[in-house]
Amino acid sequence: MASATLAWSGSTDPRASGYRVYFGLAPGSYLQPKGEGILVGLVETFVVTGLAAGTRYYFAVTAVDASGGESAYSNEASKIVQ
């Protein structure tokens, strides 16, 4: 199995209490439904593990607040993981 290290600029919204990471196999189409991405806390880097080597994945991040509100998806990044 392969992994991908993601890094992003944090939200400037003081209500942000964490981030959700989304990934999928096609642009704009993520394996996790909105609201069910990987909750990673208030960090700006995360390693996604369990990915298939040699496969291109597409990644996006959202900011979440304490009441469960979630931002729009970030700009998308893609990578062929090794």
N, C-alpha and C positions, 0 to 999 in steps of 0.2 A: 504494500500500500504506500501511497505517496502523501505528501502534505504541501500546503501553500501557506506562506507567511504573508499576512495582510497588515498594512499600516495605513492610517488615515489621519486627517486633521480633525481634531475634536470640535464638537458643536460649540458655538458661542452663546447658545441659549442657556441661561443659568438654571432652567428647569430640567435640563438633561440629567438623567440619573444612570444612564448606561446606553449600550448599543446592542443592536441585533445584526448578526452577520447572515447573509443569504448567499447561496451559490446554486448554480445549475449548469446545464449542458448546452444551453442556447441563449443568445442575447435576450435580456429582459424576461427570461423565463426561469424561475428559481424552483428548486425542489421543495422548498419550505413555503407554505402559504404565508401571506402577509400576516404579521403578528406572531408567527411561530418560528422565526429565524433563531439562530443560536444566540442566546442572551449572554453577553460577555462582560457585563459590568461597565464601569467607567474607566475603560482603558482605550488606548489608541493603536494597539497591535494585537493580533491574535493569530494563532496557528490552526488552520483547518486540517484535520487529520482524516485518515480513512478514505482518501481519494484514489482513483485508479490511475496508475502511472501511464504516461503517454496520452492522456486525455486533456482536451481544452475545457477549462471551467470558467464560468463567468461569475463575478462576485459583486455584491453591493452591500452597503451598510445603512442602517437607519438609526436615528437617535430615539430613545424612549424616555418618558418622564415617569415620575413616581405613581401617577394615576393610570398608567398604561397607555397614554397617548404616544403615538409613533409618527415620526417625520416621514416625508417622502424618501424614496430610495436615493442614495448617493449616486454620483457618477459611477458607471460600471467599469470594472477592470477585468481583464481576462488573462489567463496563463495556461500554458501546457505544462502540467505538473510532471515531475520526474521522480 
